[in-house]
Amino acid sequence: MSSDIVTNRKALRDFEILDRMEAGVCLVGTEVKSIRLGRVDLLGAFARVEKKGVYLYEATIQAYEQASHETHDPKRPRKLLLHKLEIKRLAEQTLKQGRALPVLRLYWKKGHVKVELGIGRGKHTIDKRQDIKKREVQREMQREAAQFRSGKR
């Protein structure tokens, strides 16, 4: 059973998610304590394949206030834990034009912090408008069905 720490709803708005992948995150102790307090922000967070590894960028984990002498940089790049074949697959996917690795959510799984990466293609404003239009049509259909079922028509 996993419990969400934080989700990145903006990534779902800005990217068409083609595939999803789970990865572990290398963290220091004060980062884990800050995550437990919910002091995390994934706005604009993404992953990048480099040097035979995958790294998480722009994820903000605020400094733990009760830390004694060691604190961490809130915006530091963090290594993601993946198998070699998964790293190779992500590298191949990101080489295709227009593909990115946005971070979708951060969650707990069996006491470990996991990150869900999306292999996504950026949406244009036209695509976003079409998504909004589909949502509005779906809502209207649900309203009509609810009124019909309640006998108000």
Helices and strands as residue ranges (DSSP letters): E 2-7, H 9-14, E 15-25, H 29-36, E 40-41, E 46-50, E 53-57, E 60-61, E 78-81, H 84-95, E 99-100, E 103-109, E 112-122, H 125-150
